Amino acid sequence: MAKKKNFPPRDEIMALASDGELTVKVVPNAGENSIAMPKDAGPVLLVRVTATPEDGKANAAVLKLLSKALACPRTSLAIVRGANSRSKIIKLPA
């Protein structure tokens, strides 16, 4: 049986957003897909994905994972800045 993903509560993730944008730090090639709240490095969400950072695979995995955690359509999220960087700014739905 598949393991259910445990994400931080939607309210806590949304509390990190500023002006409808969320800053995330992405770790590609991780052992598992996960989202972790920041410990002390400011309001930066840590997103770990198993996808490789080639041809936009990791970016797509990040958006898919965030859409599940936020219970919103994947098409309502967009990478505003940092498409080729580990540090990204994601535009959230209103």
C-alpha positions as a Python dict, from the first residue, in 0.01 Angstrom:
ca = {
    (1, 'M'): (0, 0, 0),
    (2, 'A'): (130, 344, -91),
    (3, 'K'): (248, 573, 186),
    (4, 'K'): (35, 884, 242),
    (5, 'K'): (234, 1202, 210),
    (6, 'N'): (247, 1416, 521),
    (7, 'F'): (263, 1781, 431),
    (8, 'P'): (273, 2079, 666),
    (9, 'P'): (-74, 2229, 715),
    (10, 'R'): (-189, 2453, 429),
    (11, 'D'): (-234, 2748, 667),
    (12, 'E'): (128, 2728, 781),
    (13, 'I'): (257, 2718, 423),
    (14, 'M'): (36, 3010, 323),
    (15, 'A'): (161, 3207, 626),
    (16, 'L'): (510, 3204, 469),
    (17, 'A'): (381, 3377, 155),
    (18, 'S'): (438, 3745, 99),
    (19, 'D'): (227, 3935, -156),
    (20, 'G'): (99, 3607, -301),
    (21, 'E'): (449, 3471, -357),
    (22, 'L'): (624, 3188, -176),
    (23, 'T'): (1000, 3144, -158),
    (24, 'V'): (1117, 2783, -175),
    (25, 'K'): (1452, 2609, -169),
    (26, 'V'): (1454, 2300, -389),
    (27, 'V'): (1666, 1990, -337),
    (28, 'P'): (1656, 1776, -656),
    (29, 'N'): (1759, 1408, -667),
    (30, 'A'): (1634, 1360, -311),
    (31, 'G'): (1546, 1022, -164),
    (32, 'E'): (1178, 1112, -143),
    (33, 'N'): (937, 1392, -224),
    (34, 'S'): (871, 1606, 82),
    (35, 'I'): (796, 1956, 206),
    (36, 'A'): (946, 2090, 529),
    (37, 'M'): (880, 2411, 717),
    (38, 'P'): (1179, 2641, 778),
    (39, 'K'): (1370, 2584, 1099),
    (40, 'D'): (1556, 2914, 1132),
    (41, 'A'): (1656, 3035, 783),
    (42, 'G'): (1367, 3275, 747),
    (43, 'P'): (1043, 3215, 559),
    (44, 'V'): (1185, 2973, 301),
    (45, 'L'): (1001, 2646, 246),
    (46, 'L'): (1224, 2341, 183),
    (47, 'V'): (1097, 2121, -101),
    (48, 'R'): (1273, 1792, -175),
    (49, 'V'): (1194, 1612, -503),
    (50, 'T'): (1322, 1288, -653),
    (51, 'A'): (1324, 1435, -1006),
    (52, 'T'): (1646, 1537, -1175),
    (53, 'P'): (1713, 1903, -1257),
    (54, 'E'): (1710, 1856, -1634),
    (55, 'D'): (1454, 1964, -1893),
    (56, 'G'): (1235, 2122, -1622),
    (57, 'K'): (1156, 1789, -1453),
    (58, 'A'): (1240, 1913, -1103),
    (59, 'N'): (1041, 2233, -1155),
    (60, 'A'): (736, 2033, -1265),
    (61, 'A'): (774, 1803, -963),
    (62, 'V'): (795, 2103, -727),
    (63, 'L'): (476, 2256, -867),
    (64, 'K'): (295, 1921, -854),
    (65, 'L'): (398, 1862, -492),
    (66, 'L'): (300, 2214, -385),
    (67, 'S'): (-37, 2183, -559),
    (68, 'K'): (-110, 1868, -357),
    (69, 'A'): (0, 2031, -31),
    (70, 'L'): (-203, 2346, -96),
    (71, 'A'): (-504, 2159, -242),
    (72, 'C'): (-513, 2380, -550),
    (73, 'P'): (-482, 2308, -922),
    (74, 'R'): (-128, 2275, -1053),
    (75, 'T'): (-207, 2530, -1324),
    (76, 'S'): (-274, 2797, -1063),
    (77, 'L'): (92, 2790, -951),
    (78, 'A'): (378, 2940, -1150),
    (79, 'I'): (751, 2990, -1105),
    (80, 'V'): (806, 3365, -1115),
    (81, 'R'): (1179, 3370, -1054),
    (82, 'G'): (1455, 3110, -1027),
    (83, 'A'): (1360, 2853, -1291),
    (84, 'N'): (1728, 2755, -1322),
    (85, 'S'): (1814, 2798, -954),
    (86, 'R'): (1753, 2600, -636),
    (87, 'S'): (1596, 2907, -478),
    (88, 'K'): (1262, 2983, -645),
    (89, 'I'): (972, 3222, -604),
    (90, 'I'): (634, 3062, -668),
    (91, 'K'): (323, 3267, -748),
    (92, 'L'): (28, 3136, -543),
    (93, 'P'): (-341, 3153, -630),
    (94, 'A'): (-531, 3450, -488),
}
